Amino acid sequence: MKYFGTDGFRGEANKGLTVDHAFKIGRYVGWYYGARQERKARVVVGKDTRRSSYMFESALVAGLVASGADAYMLHVIPTPGVAYETVDGRFDCGIMISASHNPYTDNGIKLVNGEGYKMDEEVLELIEDYIDGKCDVPLATGDSIGATIDYMQGRNRYIAFLISSANFSLQGVKIGLDCANGSASSVAKPVFDALGADVRVINNSPDGFNINVDCGSTHIDRLRRHVVEQGLDVGFAYDGDADRCIAVDERGNVVDGDLILYVCGVYLNKHGRLTGGTVVPTVMSNYGLFKAFDEARLSYETTAVGDKHVYACMRANGYSLGGEQSGHIIFGDIECTGDGIMTSLRVMEVLRAERETLSQLCAPVKLYPQLLTNVRVTDRDAAMADEGVLASVKQAEEFLGDRGRVLVRASGTEPLVRVLAEAPTKELCEEASAFTLKALDSFKVE
């Protein structure tokens, strides 16, 4: 697709993604759902805390009401909150303004359909055609013009949903939260406060520019220090739109998405709540996770990188747990998207039920060293199809045997081939990578 990637339309604010783009997206969405159902469309809109989110919100809402839709404004809320309220409030679709973990200079527009899933590609293609001037839609007039509704009650309902999903008390538990100066800033603490936790929050003072700056799930060191210095039981860090969560155990060790999948997968399977006894990670999950799943007698089905691929597999097979190393975890029996705050609640459920620390629960997993090398190539498709490259991967696998693996994949957005090696030692990773890196020499950009 030209504008919409795997995670919406994203770019530098007013360069790659402009106010005009936002207005046109609102115009087409407002018209499309109204014409389809011969009534006013109802669309719910949320945003994160970056400075440009406010202007994109205004442009989107202007486009929506100009096409006859009623726009319900949630204001600052996590992305999963928009997905939840789209379904709970029976809206035609939901729109989230966010660039997730990107710097504040970027922004993005994500669309979800009435079922809370990522918007169908057929509809996104129609929107792209409208942006490019290939079709036109009428302006609403008279009483057909839409209205804007301040919809703070929707955010309150999302907070209530998170609280009600936890059937346990956190009284006496000391929890650190890193809200990344983003969407979690207005939601996470009230949830944990309501459950009785002793909450110590950092990075929850957004100013429009500090979202994701040296904080949150992509900069975990501040939370690690916070947990150790404050003597906390556990810590959770979210990204800018709070659909991801990375944890920190009581010792200050990082517990990434792979470890969260293990901890929750083992627990859910023990209690008969892991559908098919199967977890859905991506091919980029650590080899040590797969080994730990084998030892715990859990099945797993890997997908391509991207939460949309994870959820597609989960939905097609009825699986209840999947996610990515980055902390994007989906609990399919509860939600249809990754939700950082929900993930932290599910981890706390395991801690409370098992009466063990997070470090104890993670102990069976021995994560392997990883070596990721990005090779800039002249033609990534030709490189991926080259017999010499394919043969080199087989050589690397034979060299490692059951000690690790080599994974080669093309970037979806850049002329890069990514070579990932995993083995018990860094030296073995380097040796295994060398087979494929040598085979890629003829494709490298000089």
QUITA-V646808 format. One record per pair of residues at least 24 apart in sequence whose ideal C-beta (glycine too) atoms are under 6 Angstrom apart, sorted by the first residue. I is the first residue (numbers start at 0). J is the second residue. D is the distance in Angstrom with one decimal. If there is no record, write none. Layout:
((I/J/D) (I/J/D))
//
This chain:
((1/127/5.3) (2/127/5.3) (3/123/4.5) (5/305/4.8) (5/307/6.0) (7/107/4.7) (7/108/5.5) (7/109/3.6) (8/108/4.8) (9/98/5.6) (9/107/3.6) (11/104/5.6) (11/105/5.5) (12/51/3.8) (12/106/4.7) (16/106/5.8) (18/54/5.9) (18/58/4.5) (21/55/4.6) (21/58/3.8) (21/59/4.9) (22/58/4.4) (22/61/6.0) (22/62/4.3) (23/130/5.0) (24/108/5.9) (24/126/6.0) (25/59/4.1) (25/62/2.4) (25/63/4.3) (26/62/4.0) (26/66/5.1) (27/126/4.9) (27/129/4.4) (29/63/4.1) (29/66/3.2) (29/67/6.0) (29/68/3.3) (30/66/4.0) (30/136/4.0) (32/91/4.1) (33/67/5.0) (33/68/6.0) (39/67/5.9) (39/69/5.5) (40/68/3.9) (40/91/4.9) (41/69/5.3) (41/90/4.9) (41/91/5.5) (42/68/5.3) (42/70/5.6) (42/92/5.6) (43/71/4.6) (43/84/5.5) (43/85/5.6) (43/90/4.6) (43/93/4.8) (44/70/5.7) (44/72/5.5) (44/94/4.9) (45/73/4.1) (45/76/4.2) (45/81/4.1) (45/95/5.1) (46/96/4.0) (47/97/4.0) (47/181/5.3) (47/182/4.7) (47/239/5.3) (47/240/5.0) (48/75/5.7) (48/181/5.4) (48/205/3.6) (48/210/5.3) (49/103/4.5) (49/210/5.1) (50/207/3.5) (51/106/4.8) (52/96/4.7) (55/96/4.9) (56/96/5.8) (60/147/5.6) (64/145/3.5) (65/138/5.7) (66/139/5.8) (67/139/3.6) (67/143/4.8) (67/145/5.2) (68/145/4.6) (69/145/4.9) (69/146/5.1) (70/147/5.0) (71/148/4.8) (71/150/4.0) (72/149/5.8) (72/150/5.5) (73/150/5.5) (73/153/5.0) (73/154/5.3) (75/182/5.9) (75/185/5.3) (76/154/5.0) (76/182/6.0) (77/182/4.4) (77/240/5.9) (77/241/3.5) (78/240/4.3) (78/242/4.6) (79/242/5.5) (79/336/5.2) (79/338/3.7) (80/157/4.2) (82/111/5.2) (82/115/4.2) (82/336/4.8) (83/157/5.3) (84/153/4.4) (84/157/5.9) (85/111/5.6) (85/115/5.3) (86/115/4.4) (97/240/3.9) (99/238/5.7) (99/239/5.4) (99/240/5.1) (100/211/5.6) (100/217/4.9) (100/238/4.2) (100/239/5.6) (103/208/5.1) (103/210/5.1) (115/335/4.9) (116/335/5.7) (117/307/5.5) (158/186/5.8) (158/189/5.7) (161/190/4.8) (161/340/5.7) (162/190/5.6) (162/193/4.8) (165/194/5.7) (165/344/5.1) (167/351/4.9) (168/195/5.1) (169/194/4.3) (169/195/5.1) (169/196/3.8) (170/195/3.8) (172/196/5.1) (172/232/5.4) (173/197/4.6) (173/231/4.5) (173/232/4.9) (174/198/5.6) (174/233/5.8) (175/199/4.9) (175/225/5.0) (175/226/5.0) (175/231/4.6) (175/234/3.6) (176/200/4.8) (176/235/5.7) (177/201/5.3) (177/202/5.2) (177/214/5.8) (177/215/5.8) (177/222/4.3) (177/236/3.9) (178/202/5.5) (178/203/4.1) (179/211/5.5) (179/214/5.2) (179/215/2.7) (179/237/5.5) (179/238/5.8) (179/239/5.5) (180/205/4.3) (180/209/4.5) (180/210/4.9) (181/210/4.8) (181/239/3.8) (182/240/5.0) (182/241/4.5) (183/237/4.3) (183/241/4.0) (187/340/5.4) (199/229/5.4) (201/225/5.5) (210/239/4.9) (211/239/5.0) (216/243/5.1) (216/245/4.2) (216/326/5.3) (219/245/5.7) (219/253/5.6) (222/247/5.3) (223/247/5.3) (223/251/4.4) (226/251/5.5) (227/251/4.3) (233/357/5.4) (235/343/4.0) (237/339/4.2) (241/339/4.5) (242/337/4.5) (242/339/5.8) (243/325/5.8) (243/326/4.0) (243/327/4.9) (243/339/5.2) (244/326/4.9) (244/339/3.8) (244/342/4.0) (244/343/5.3) (245/326/4.4) (246/346/5.9) (248/357/3.9) (248/358/4.2) (249/356/5.3) (250/358/5.4) (254/361/5.9) (255/324/5.6) (256/322/5.3) (256/323/5.2) (256/324/4.6) (256/325/5.6) (256/326/4.3) (257/284/5.1) (257/285/5.0) (257/288/4.4) (257/324/5.0) (258/361/4.9) (258/364/5.9) (259/328/5.7) (260/322/5.5) (261/291/5.6) (261/364/5.2) (262/349/5.6) (262/360/4.8) (263/345/5.6) (264/297/5.6) (264/320/5.7) (265/295/5.4) (266/349/4.4) (268/297/5.9) (273/319/6.0) (274/317/5.4) (274/318/5.2) (274/319/4.2) (277/318/5.4) (278/320/5.2) (279/309/5.4) (279/312/5.1) (279/313/5.4) (279/318/5.3) (279/321/3.0) (281/323/5.4) (284/324/5.5) (285/366/4.9) (285/367/5.8) (286/367/4.7) (286/403/5.6) (286/404/5.5) (286/421/4.1) (287/364/5.9) (287/365/5.0) (287/366/4.3) (287/367/4.5) (291/363/5.6) (291/364/4.3) (306/337/5.5) (367/421/4.4) (368/425/4.9) (368/428/5.6) (369/421/5.2) (370/420/4.7) (370/428/3.8) (370/432/5.7) (371/419/5.0) (372/418/4.7) (372/432/5.9) (373/415/4.9) (373/417/5.5) (374/416/4.8) (374/439/5.0) (375/415/5.8) (375/444/4.5) (376/414/5.8) (376/416/5.4) (376/442/4.2) (377/442/5.8) (377/444/5.9) (379/409/4.3) (379/414/5.4) (379/416/5.7) (382/416/5.2) (382/442/4.2) (383/409/5.1) (387/438/4.8) (388/438/4.7) (391/434/4.4) (391/435/4.4) (391/438/3.8) (392/435/5.8) (394/434/4.7) (395/431/4.6) (395/434/4.3) (395/435/6.0) (398/431/5.9) (399/431/5.3) (405/431/5.2) (407/435/5.8))
//
